[in-house]
Amino acid sequence: MRFSPADPSELPVIAALVNSAYRGESSRQGWTTEADYLGGQRTDAQTLARDLAADPQAVVMTLRDEPDGPLLGCVWLEPTEGGAWYLGMLTVRPDLQDRQLGRTMLAAAEAHVRELGALRVRMTVIQIRDTLIAWYERRGYARTGETRPFPYADARFGRPARDDLEFIVLEKAL
């Protein structure tokens, strides 16, 4: 497996992968889809490029079977305060979600930021995603008790089909 930083030229392919996993129809996609309660796109190449430019230490890491092979997954990593790194957009190609690639990529992301001096990893997950939250908890993440409001007014995060969405914060000490 090759886990490496994305090249800027890959951002359109990364955005397409993320949208297929997060917003694909729930009847045809993997278990990570949010299509039942969020419509619209999850991201686009321009947003990814802008967000990466805003924080030069942030990175999108990609996972492939071989260096020039097809994109299997990706994850966003960004340093925050106090030795923590934010992990987001962990994505595995929906048709490959039974290969334990998410687990592999999560471990690689944690090792990567640990090498950069991270003391812990933090993330936000929509509170109704019980199966996903449980998956992270089985990998050592714990609820911090913190919540973040869902950005209903910002179309970049999708078109919510519910009015009760919020994020919970999970954290893991490295």
N, C-alpha and C positions, 0 to 999 in steps of 0.2 A: 504494500500500500504506500502511496505517496501523499503526504500531507504537507501542503506548501501554500505560501501566499498567492493570492490571485493576481494575475496580470490585469491591468486596466482594460485590455481588449476582451477579457472574459466576462466583464460585467453584464452584458446583454444575456449571455447564456446562464449566468448565475441568477439573474432576475427571473428568467423564464423557469428555471428549476424551482426557485423559491415560490413563485406564484402557482406552479403546478402542485406543489406539496401542500401549501397553506390554503389555497383557494380553489383547488380542483373540486369537482363535484364529489360529495362524500360517498356516493354509491360506486364511484369508479376509482377513487384515490385511496391512499394509505390512511392509516389511523390518525395522522397528524393534521388532517384538513380542518379548517375553521369555516368551511363553506356553509354550514348550517346556521351560523350566527353572524358572519361577516361576508359581505360581498365586495366586489371590486378587486383590484390588484393589491398584493401585499407590498410590493416594491417595484422599482424600475431601475434601469441602468443609470439614469441621470441622478436619481436620488442617492443611489449607492456611491456614485462618483462624488457628489456634493458632500455627503456625510464623511467619506474618507478624506476629502480635502480639508474639511473642517477640523479634523483631528488626525494629524500625520502619524500618530502612534497607533491608530486603529487599523485593523486589517481584516480582510475576508480571507479565511483559509479554505482551501479546496482539498477534496479527497478524490483520488483516482487509483485504479488498480495498477496503472503504470504511468510513467511521466507524460506521455502524449495520449493517454487513453481518455475515454469519455468521462465527463464530470459525474461523479457518484453522489457527492454531497458538498456542503459548505457550512461555514459557521463564522459569525461576526465576533471579533474580540476587540475590546476597547478598554484602556486603562481608566480607572476612576480614582476616587480619593482613598487615602489610607492603605495603600497596598492591595486594593481590590481591582479586579478586572471584571468588566461586564461581558457576559456571553449571551449572544442572541442569534436569532435566525438559524439555529441548528436545523439543517435540512438534509434529508436523504431522499434520493429519487424514490418516488412512491412505489414503483414496481420492484424495488430492491430492499424494501423495509423489513424483510424477513432474514437478512444476512447479518444482522447485528452491527451494521455500519454506523448507526447512531452512537452506540456504545463505544465503538472503536474511535470515532471522531471526537466524542466528548473526552475520552481519556487523552487523546493526542492534544486537544485544545488545552486541557488542564496542564499537561506536561509542558507545552509551549509557553504558557504564561508563567508557570513556575520557574522556568529557565530565565524569564525576564524579571524575576523578583516578586511575582505575585504571592500574596499571603492567603488570598481567598478569591473565590469566583462568585459573582452575584448575577442574578437574572430576574426577569419579570415574566410571569405567565398569567394569562387570563384566568381568573379565579374559577370559572366553570369547567376548565379542562382537567377534570379529576384524574383521568387515565394518564395524561402527560405529567401532571404533578406527581403522581405516584411513581412513575417511571424515574423521574429525577430523584425522588426521595430514596428509591432503592439504590441509587448511585451516590448517596451520601449528602444530598442537598437537603436543607431544612428550611421550613418557613420561618421568616424573621419576625412575623407579626406586622410588618410594614405593608401598606397598600399604596397603589398609585392610581389616580383616576384614568379612565379610558379617555383618549382624546377625541371625543365625539365630533368636535368642530373641525378636525383635521382630516380631510379626505385621503391623505397619504396612508392612513392606517386602515382604510377600508370603509365600507358602508355597513354600519351595524344594523342587524335585524332585531336587536334587543336593546332595552334601555337600562339594563342592570349590570353592564360589564365593568370590571375594574381589574387591575393587575395586582397579583401578590408578588412579594419579593422572596426569592429563595437564595440561599447562600451555602457555600461549602468551604470549609477551611482546607487549605492545601498544606 
